[in-house]
Structure formats: structure tokens, C-alpha cells
Amino acid sequence: MYCKHCHKRIDQNIIICPYCGFNNSNDFEMGKTTELDLRLINGYKEPPNKHKANPKFIAVIAILLIGSALGITYLLRDSKANDETYYTTTTTNEITSTKAYSIGDFKFYYTPEFSKDNNTLYLKDNNSININYYVINDTEYYEILNNHETLDTALNTIDAKTYAEDGKYGYLIDYNNKKYHIVINYTSDISEEVQASINKILKSITVK
């Protein structure tokens, strides 16, 4: 017979090979056997990883997040544009008419129910209600101060002094070495709406 290890011819009655020392009574030599994986023999398959992310699922989530970010950006930008519109203001203190009246260093804006005649703005429905503008000299200015009890006030941002008499009241302004006298005449039946319009005209004063 032949040695199962070195394949040399040996006597049939010899168990131990005289050439390599292999014990021919064993089918396998200890330490040189191969361990068989029974799972592969029985058709065993590795279970899927429960924690492994699905690429399609990740793509859908990414698209949703990007879409949400773009939508929020658009809303914020639109909101900002609306805010800028809501806070738009005018420099005429709500005087809606574009008509203007100038005297000296100043400009006034007046409402449609008034009309202008030289240095006077008068109410169209009752010309006894009117606003008169004068440029006066120093003597006239101090004469009015001395003959009236005045109070410090302001028309818009212009410092002034005010006084009152029966059926009229007035303002004195000392600006840029010039003196101004504004007199408002009114009747006892003047309405609150007309009085409000007069106040808006006076407070629309701006420096030219």
C-alpha cells in the first residue's frame, strides 16, 4: 500500500510510515483538519442589518429638508418686504395734498378744503376761518411779546412762542435772524375736523 501522507510505497502490515512517520490508521491528522462551516452547508443566510440605512429613504429625507429650507427662506424674505411697506412714512405729517405754501425760510402743506390768497390760507366754506403768515421786523416781534402772555412751544421741529386772544391765536418764530408771525382766525362754530386740519397745516412746517 501507499502512505496516505508522503504517498511512498510501504508494507501493507505497517501502520507507521518509515519515511515520514504518518499514522496511516487515522483518516485525518490532528492539527491539520479543516473546520467546516455548517451554516454554509445548510443554506444559512446572514440576516439583514436592521440599523443599515436605506439609500432611497435617505434621498427622500434630504429632498424634504432642502424643500423646507427653501420655503422658510422665501417666507422670511416676503415677510421682510411686507414690513418695509408697512413702515413707510411721509414728511408732511399726514397732509395728503401736494399743495404747498412758502414764506421766508419755511414751507407749509395745506389740505384741499383750504385755498390760498397772497399770505393767507382760508377755508373755502367759510373764509372767516383763515391762517395768515407774516414776516415782521424786530420791533413788531418784541411788541407782540410784550403785549401778550406767551408760552414756549414748537411747530413740528421749529421752536416757537404761542399766545391766544378772543377769536384768534398766534405763533411767533425767530429763525435765521428773521422774525415770523402766524395768526389763526376762527369762528365760534368751528368744527373739530376743521380745527384738526388747521393743526396739521401748522405742524407740516419744514425748512426749505
ChimeraX commands (.cxc) that place a marker at each C-alpha (Angstrom):
marker #1 position 0.00,0.00,0.00 radius 0.5
marker #1 position 0.97,3.63,-0.12 radius 0.5
marker #1 position 1.44,6.12,2.71 radius 0.5
marker #1 position -1.53,8.44,2.87 radius 0.5
marker #1 position 0.76,11.38,3.64 radius 0.5
marker #1 position 4.01,11.03,1.60 radius 0.5
marker #1 position 2.48,8.55,-0.90 radius 0.5
marker #1 position 5.53,6.23,-0.79 radius 0.5
marker #1 position 5.03,2.51,-1.07 radius 0.5
marker #1 position 5.11,0.72,2.31 radius 0.5
marker #1 position 4.35,-2.75,3.53 radius 0.5
marker #1 position 0.64,-3.44,3.99 radius 0.5
marker #1 position 1.09,-4.52,7.57 radius 0.5
marker #1 position 2.99,-1.37,8.55 radius 0.5
marker #1 position 0.87,1.32,10.19 radius 0.5
marker #1 position 3.55,3.92,10.91 radius 0.5
marker #1 position 5.25,5.13,7.70 radius 0.5
marker #1 position 9.04,4.53,7.99 radius 0.5
marker #1 position 9.64,7.56,5.71 radius 0.5
marker #1 position 7.51,10.33,7.19 radius 0.5
marker #1 position 6.17,8.83,10.42 radius 0.5
marker #1 position 2.50,9.33,9.46 radius 0.5
marker #1 position 0.00,7.07,11.28 radius 0.5
marker #1 position -1.93,5.51,8.42 radius 0.5
marker #1 position -4.60,4.13,10.76 radius 0.5
marker #1 position -6.23,7.65,11.02 radius 0.5
marker #1 position -8.22,9.34,8.24 radius 0.5
marker #1 position -7.11,12.79,9.42 radius 0.5
marker #1 position -4.08,14.03,11.27 radius 0.5
marker #1 position -4.81,16.08,14.35 radius 0.5
marker #1 position -3.97,19.71,13.88 radius 0.5
marker #1 position -4.34,19.55,10.09 radius 0.5
marker #1 position -8.11,19.11,9.82 radius 0.5
marker #1 position -10.35,21.78,8.38 radius 0.5
marker #1 position -13.33,23.07,10.36 radius 0.5
marker #1 position -16.47,23.02,8.22 radius 0.5
marker #1 position -19.00,25.88,8.39 radius 0.5
marker #1 position -22.32,24.07,8.85 radius 0.5
marker #1 position -24.20,27.31,8.19 radius 0.5
marker #1 position -22.99,27.35,4.60 radius 0.5
marker #1 position -23.83,23.66,4.13 radius 0.5
marker #1 position -27.40,24.15,5.40 radius 0.5
marker #1 position -28.01,27.23,3.18 radius 0.5
marker #1 position -27.85,29.70,6.05 radius 0.5
marker #1 position -28.06,33.37,5.04 radius 0.5
marker #1 position -26.83,36.33,7.06 radius 0.5
marker #1 position -29.85,38.30,8.40 radius 0.5
marker #1 position -30.15,41.89,7.12 radius 0.5
marker #1 position -28.69,44.64,9.31 radius 0.5
marker #1 position -31.63,46.37,10.97 radius 0.5
marker #1 position -29.57,49.52,11.51 radius 0.5
marker #1 position -28.34,49.84,7.94 radius 0.5
marker #1 position -29.96,52.93,6.31 radius 0.5
marker #1 position -31.90,52.58,3.07 radius 0.5
marker #1 position -30.32,54.86,0.42 radius 0.5
marker #1 position -33.73,55.68,-1.10 radius 0.5
marker #1 position -35.08,56.69,2.30 radius 0.5
marker #1 position -32.07,58.98,2.88 radius 0.5
marker #1 position -32.60,60.65,-0.51 radius 0.5
marker #1 position -36.29,61.36,0.24 radius 0.5
marker #1 position -35.44,62.88,3.64 radius 0.5
marker #1 position -32.74,65.08,2.07 radius 0.5
marker #1 position -35.18,66.39,-0.57 radius 0.5
marker #1 position -37.79,67.21,2.09 radius 0.5
marker #1 position -35.26,69.07,4.23 radius 0.5
marker #1 position -33.97,71.13,1.29 radius 0.5
marker #1 position -37.54,71.99,0.23 radius 0.5
marker #1 position -38.44,73.09,3.77 radius 0.5
marker #1 position -35.33,75.30,3.99 radius 0.5
marker #1 position -36.14,77.00,0.68 radius 0.5
marker #1 position -39.77,77.55,1.73 radius 0.5
marker #1 position -38.77,79.15,5.05 radius 0.5
marker #1 position -36.25,81.42,3.28 radius 0.5
marker #1 position -38.96,82.60,0.85 radius 0.5
marker #1 position -41.44,83.33,3.65 radius 0.5
marker #1 position -38.88,85.31,5.64 radius 0.5
marker #1 position -37.90,87.34,2.59 radius 0.5
marker #1 position -41.57,88.04,1.77 radius 0.5
marker #1 position -42.27,88.99,5.37 radius 0.5
marker #1 position -39.36,91.39,5.34 radius 0.5
marker #1 position -40.65,93.05,2.15 radius 0.5
marker #1 position -44.11,93.48,3.77 radius 0.5
marker #1 position -42.60,95.01,6.90 radius 0.5
marker #1 position -40.77,97.62,4.85 radius 0.5
marker #1 position -44.04,98.59,3.15 radius 0.5
marker #1 position -45.99,98.92,6.40 radius 0.5
marker #1 position -43.47,101.36,7.94 radius 0.5
marker #1 position -43.33,103.77,5.02 radius 0.5
marker #1 position -43.92,107.34,6.29 radius 0.5
marker #1 position -44.22,110.79,4.82 radius 0.5
marker #1 position -42.57,114.05,5.80 radius 0.5
marker #1 position -45.80,116.04,5.60 radius 0.5
marker #1 position -47.37,114.78,8.86 radius 0.5
marker #1 position -50.32,113.15,7.09 radius 0.5
marker #1 position -51.11,116.18,4.92 radius 0.5
marker #1 position -52.43,114.37,1.86 radius 0.5
marker #1 position -52.49,117.33,-0.55 radius 0.5
marker #1 position -49.45,118.15,-2.67 radius 0.5
marker #1 position -50.22,121.87,-2.47 radius 0.5
marker #1 position -47.51,123.87,-0.72 radius 0.5
marker #1 position -47.22,127.41,0.60 radius 0.5
marker #1 position -43.84,129.09,1.15 radius 0.5
marker #1 position -42.91,132.09,3.26 radius 0.5
marker #1 position -39.33,133.11,4.02 radius 0.5
marker #1 position -37.30,130.08,5.15 radius 0.5
marker #1 position -40.34,127.83,5.59 radius 0.5
marker #1 position -42.77,125.74,3.61 radius 0.5
marker #1 position -46.25,124.58,4.67 radius 0.5
marker #1 position -48.60,121.99,3.15 radius 0.5
marker #1 position -52.34,122.58,3.19 radius 0.5
marker #1 position -55.40,120.39,2.75 radius 0.5
marker #1 position -57.87,120.58,-0.17 radius 0.5
marker #1 position -60.60,122.34,1.83 radius 0.5
marker #1 position -58.35,125.42,2.06 radius 0.5
marker #1 position -57.37,127.87,-0.64 radius 0.5
marker #1 position -54.52,130.44,-0.81 radius 0.5
marker #1 position -54.71,134.19,-1.37 radius 0.5
marker #1 position -51.38,136.04,-1.04 radius 0.5
marker #1 position -50.20,135.44,2.56 radius 0.5
marker #1 position -53.46,133.85,3.68 radius 0.5
marker #1 position -54.86,130.32,3.67 radius 0.5
marker #1 position -58.62,130.38,4.14 radius 0.5
marker #1 position -61.35,127.76,4.49 radius 0.5
marker #1 position -63.32,127.59,1.24 radius 0.5
marker #1 position -66.65,127.06,3.06 radius 0.5
marker #1 position -66.02,129.95,5.48 radius 0.5
marker #1 position -63.25,132.46,4.75 radius 0.5
marker #1 position -63.58,133.88,8.26 radius 0.5
marker #1 position -61.56,130.85,9.29 radius 0.5
marker #1 position -58.06,131.51,7.99 radius 0.5
marker #1 position -54.30,131.32,8.62 radius 0.5
marker #1 position -52.18,134.45,7.99 radius 0.5
marker #1 position -48.39,134.37,7.58 radius 0.5
marker #1 position -46.21,137.47,8.08 radius 0.5
marker #1 position -42.51,138.27,8.04 radius 0.5
marker #1 position -42.09,141.03,10.69 radius 0.5
marker #1 position -39.24,143.18,11.98 radius 0.5
marker #1 position -37.67,143.10,15.44 radius 0.5
marker #1 position -39.80,145.99,16.74 radius 0.5
marker #1 position -43.07,144.28,15.78 radius 0.5
marker #1 position -41.83,140.96,17.19 radius 0.5
marker #1 position -41.00,142.34,20.64 radius 0.5
marker #1 position -44.14,144.47,20.72 radius 0.5
marker #1 position -46.26,141.35,20.34 radius 0.5
marker #1 position -44.20,139.62,23.06 radius 0.5
marker #1 position -44.67,142.50,25.45 radius 0.5
marker #1 position -48.43,142.77,24.84 radius 0.5
marker #1 position -49.23,139.07,25.22 radius 0.5
marker #1 position -48.61,136.31,27.67 radius 0.5
marker #1 position -46.74,133.73,25.58 radius 0.5
marker #1 position -45.78,130.12,26.08 radius 0.5
marker #1 position -42.84,128.22,24.58 radius 0.5
marker #1 position -43.95,125.59,22.09 radius 0.5
marker #1 position -42.88,124.02,18.79 radius 0.5
marker #1 position -44.35,123.64,15.33 radius 0.5
marker #1 position -43.01,120.33,14.01 radius 0.5
marker #1 position -39.31,120.77,14.92 radius 0.5
marker #1 position -39.34,124.60,14.84 radius 0.5
marker #1 position -39.16,126.41,18.19 radius 0.5
marker #1 position -41.91,129.00,18.61 radius 0.5
marker #1 position -43.90,131.03,21.13 radius 0.5
marker #1 position -47.70,130.99,21.21 radius 0.5
marker #1 position -50.43,133.28,22.57 radius 0.5
marker #1 position -54.23,133.45,22.43 radius 0.5
marker #1 position -56.93,136.14,22.11 radius 0.5
marker #1 position -60.69,136.03,21.60 radius 0.5
marker #1 position -61.36,134.52,18.19 radius 0.5
marker #1 position -57.72,134.05,17.29 radius 0.5
marker #1 position -54.37,132.71,18.41 radius 0.5
marker #1 position -50.87,133.15,17.08 radius 0.5
marker #1 position -47.27,131.91,16.87 radius 0.5
marker #1 position -44.01,133.84,16.88 radius 0.5
marker #1 position -40.88,132.32,15.30 radius 0.5
marker #1 position -37.34,133.68,15.48 radius 0.5
marker #1 position -35.28,131.75,12.91 radius 0.5
marker #1 position -32.12,132.53,10.95 radius 0.5
marker #1 position -32.20,136.21,12.04 radius 0.5
marker #1 position -35.74,136.58,10.72 radius 0.5
marker #1 position -38.99,137.02,12.66 radius 0.5
marker #1 position -42.28,135.36,11.66 radius 0.5
marker #1 position -45.84,135.90,12.89 radius 0.5
marker #1 position -48.58,133.33,12.19 radius 0.5
marker #1 position -52.17,134.29,13.11 radius 0.5
marker #1 position -55.12,131.87,13.05 radius 0.5
marker #1 position -58.60,133.40,12.98 radius 0.5
marker #1 position -61.61,131.23,13.76 radius 0.5
marker #1 position -65.34,131.41,14.47 radius 0.5
marker #1 position -67.26,130.07,17.45 radius 0.5
marker #1 position -68.87,127.36,15.32 radius 0.5
marker #1 position -65.58,125.89,14.07 radius 0.5
marker #1 position -65.79,122.10,13.88 radius 0.5
marker #1 position -63.30,119.67,15.36 radius 0.5
marker #1 position -62.49,118.40,11.85 radius 0.5
marker #1 position -61.54,121.90,10.62 radius 0.5
marker #1 position -59.52,122.57,13.77 radius 0.5
marker #1 position -57.67,119.28,13.19 radius 0.5
marker #1 position -56.91,120.31,9.59 radius 0.5
marker #1 position -55.52,123.66,10.81 radius 0.5
marker #1 position -53.26,121.86,13.30 radius 0.5
marker #1 position -51.97,119.56,10.56 radius 0.5
marker #1 position -51.17,122.54,8.34 radius 0.5
marker #1 position -49.26,124.30,11.15 radius 0.5
marker #1 position -47.32,121.17,12.06 radius 0.5
marker #1 position -46.39,120.46,8.43 radius 0.5
marker #1 position -43.88,123.33,8.57 radius 0.5
marker #1 position -40.44,122.43,7.20 radius 0.5
marker #1 position -37.31,124.41,6.42 radius 0.5
marker #1 position -36.87,124.95,2.69 radius 0.5
marker link #1:1,2 radius 0.2
marker link #1:2,3 radius 0.2
marker link #1:3,4 radius 0.2
marker link #1:4,5 radius 0.2
marker link #1:5,6 radius 0.2
marker link #1:6,7 radius 0.2
marker link #1:7,8 radius 0.2
marker link #1:8,9 radius 0.2
marker link #1:9,10 radius 0.2
marker link #1:10,11 radius 0.2
marker link #1:11,12 radius 0.2
marker link #1:12,13 radius 0.2
marker link #1:13,14 radius 0.2
marker link #1:14,15 radius 0.2
marker link #1:15,16 radius 0.2
marker link #1:16,17 radius 0.2
marker link #1:17,18 radius 0.2
marker link #1:18,19 radius 0.2
marker link #1:19,20 radius 0.2
marker link #1:20,21 radius 0.2
marker link #1:21,22 radius 0.2
marker link #1:22,23 radius 0.2
marker link #1:23,24 radius 0.2
marker link #1:24,25 radius 0.2
marker link #1:25,26 radius 0.2
marker link #1:26,27 radius 0.2
marker link #1:27,28 radius 0.2
marker link #1:28,29 radius 0.2
marker link #1:29,30 radius 0.2
marker link #1:30,31 radius 0.2
marker link #1:31,32 radius 0.2
marker link #1:32,33 radius 0.2
marker link #1:33,34 radius 0.2
marker link #1:34,35 radius 0.2
marker link #1:35,36 radius 0.2
marker link #1:36,37 radius 0.2
marker link #1:37,38 radius 0.2
marker link #1:38,39 radius 0.2
marker link #1:39,40 radius 0.2
marker link #1:40,41 radius 0.2
marker link #1:41,42 radius 0.2
marker link #1:42,43 radius 0.2
marker link #1:43,44 radius 0.2
marker link #1:44,45 radius 0.2
marker link #1:45,46 radius 0.2
marker link #1:46,47 radius 0.2
marker link #1:47,48 radius 0.2
marker link #1:48,49 radius 0.2
marker link #1:49,50 radius 0.2
marker link #1:50,51 radius 0.2
marker link #1:51,52 radius 0.2
marker link #1:52,53 radius 0.2
marker link #1:53,54 radius 0.2
marker link #1:54,55 radius 0.2
marker link #1:55,56 radius 0.2
marker link #1:56,57 radius 0.2
marker link #1:57,58 radius 0.2
marker link #1:58,59 radius 0.2
marker link #1:59,60 radius 0.2
marker link #1:60,61 radius 0.2
marker link #1:61,62 radius 0.2
marker link #1:62,63 radius 0.2
marker link #1:63,64 radius 0.2
marker link #1:64,65 radius 0.2
marker link #1:65,66 radius 0.2
marker link #1:66,67 radius 0.2
marker link #1:67,68 radius 0.2
marker link #1:68,69 radius 0.2
marker link #1:69,70 radius 0.2
marker link #1:70,71 radius 0.2
marker link #1:71,72 radius 0.2
marker link #1:72,73 radius 0.2
marker link #1:73,74 radius 0.2
marker link #1:74,75 radius 0.2
marker link #1:75,76 radius 0.2
marker link #1:76,77 radius 0.2
marker link #1:77,78 radius 0.2
marker link #1:78,79 radius 0.2
marker link #1:79,80 radius 0.2
marker link #1:80,81 radius 0.2
marker link #1:81,82 radius 0.2
marker link #1:82,83 radius 0.2
marker link #1:83,84 radius 0.2
marker link #1:84,85 radius 0.2
marker link #1:85,86 radius 0.2
marker link #1:86,87 radius 0.2
marker link #1:87,88 radius 0.2
marker link #1:88,89 radius 0.2
marker link #1:89,90 radius 0.2
marker link #1:90,91 radius 0.2
marker link #1:91,92 radius 0.2
marker link #1:92,93 radius 0.2
marker link #1:93,94 radius 0.2
marker link #1:94,95 radius 0.2
marker link #1:95,96 radius 0.2
marker link #1:96,97 radius 0.2
marker link #1:97,98 radius 0.2
marker link #1:98,99 radius 0.2
marker link #1:99,100 radius 0.2
marker link #1:100,101 radius 0.2
marker link #1:101,102 radius 0.2
marker link #1:102,103 radius 0.2
marker link #1:103,104 radius 0.2
marker link #1:104,105 radius 0.2
marker link #1:105,106 radius 0.2
marker link #1:106,107 radius 0.2
marker link #1:107,108 radius 0.2
marker link #1:108,109 radius 0.2
marker link #1:109,110 radius 0.2
marker link #1:110,111 radius 0.2
marker link #1:111,112 radius 0.2
marker link #1:112,113 radius 0.2
marker link #1:113,114 radius 0.2
marker link #1:114,115 radius 0.2
marker link #1:115,116 radius 0.2
marker link #1:116,117 radius 0.2
marker link #1:117,118 radius 0.2
marker link #1:118,119 radius 0.2
marker link #1:119,120 radius 0.2
marker link #1:120,121 radius 0.2
marker link #1:121,122 radius 0.2
marker link #1:122,123 radius 0.2
marker link #1:123,124 radius 0.2
marker link #1:124,125 radius 0.2
marker link #1:125,126 radius 0.2
marker link #1:126,127 radius 0.2
marker link #1:127,128 radius 0.2
marker link #1:128,129 radius 0.2
marker link #1:129,130 radius 0.2
marker link #1:130,131 radius 0.2
marker link #1:131,132 radius 0.2
marker link #1:132,133 radius 0.2
marker link #1:133,134 radius 0.2
marker link #1:134,135 radius 0.2
marker link #1:135,136 radius 0.2
marker link #1:136,137 radius 0.2
marker link #1:137,138 radius 0.2
marker link #1:138,139 radius 0.2
marker link #1:139,140 radius 0.2
marker link #1:140,141 radius 0.2
marker link #1:141,142 radius 0.2
marker link #1:142,143 radius 0.2
marker link #1:143,144 radius 0.2
marker link #1:144,145 radius 0.2
marker link #1:145,146 radius 0.2
marker link #1:146,147 radius 0.2
marker link #1:147,148 radius 0.2
marker link #1:148,149 radius 0.2
marker link #1:149,150 radius 0.2
marker link #1:150,151 radius 0.2
marker link #1:151,152 radius 0.2
marker link #1:152,153 radius 0.2
marker link #1:153,154 radius 0.2
marker link #1:154,155 radius 0.2
marker link #1:155,156 radius 0.2
marker link #1:156,157 radius 0.2
marker link #1:157,158 radius 0.2
marker link #1:158,159 radius 0.2
marker link #1:159,160 radius 0.2
marker link #1:160,161 radius 0.2
marker link #1:161,162 radius 0.2
marker link #1:162,163 radius 0.2
marker link #1:163,164 radius 0.2
marker link #1:164,165 radius 0.2
marker link #1:165,166 radius 0.2
marker link #1:166,167 radius 0.2
marker link #1:167,168 radius 0.2
marker link #1:168,169 radius 0.2
marker link #1:169,170 radius 0.2
marker link #1:170,171 radius 0.2
marker link #1:171,172 radius 0.2
marker link #1:172,173 radius 0.2
marker link #1:173,174 radius 0.2
marker link #1:174,175 radius 0.2
marker link #1:175,176 radius 0.2
marker link #1:176,177 radius 0.2
marker link #1:177,178 radius 0.2
marker link #1:178,179 radius 0.2
marker link #1:179,180 radius 0.2
marker link #1:180,181 radius 0.2
marker link #1:181,182 radius 0.2
marker link #1:182,183 radius 0.2
marker link #1:183,184 radius 0.2
marker link #1:184,185 radius 0.2
marker link #1:185,186 radius 0.2
marker link #1:186,187 radius 0.2
marker link #1:187,188 radius 0.2
marker link #1:188,189 radius 0.2
marker link #1:189,190 radius 0.2
marker link #1:190,191 radius 0.2
marker link #1:191,192 radius 0.2
marker link #1:192,193 radius 0.2
marker link #1:193,194 radius 0.2
marker link #1:194,195 radius 0.2
marker link #1:195,196 radius 0.2
marker link #1:196,197 radius 0.2
marker link #1:197,198 radius 0.2
marker link #1:198,199 radius 0.2
marker link #1:199,200 radius 0.2
marker link #1:200,201 radius 0.2
marker link #1:201,202 radius 0.2
marker link #1:202,203 radius 0.2
marker link #1:203,204 radius 0.2
marker link #1:204,205 radius 0.2
marker link #1:205,206 radius 0.2
marker link #1:206,207 radius 0.2
marker link #1:207,208 radius 0.2
view
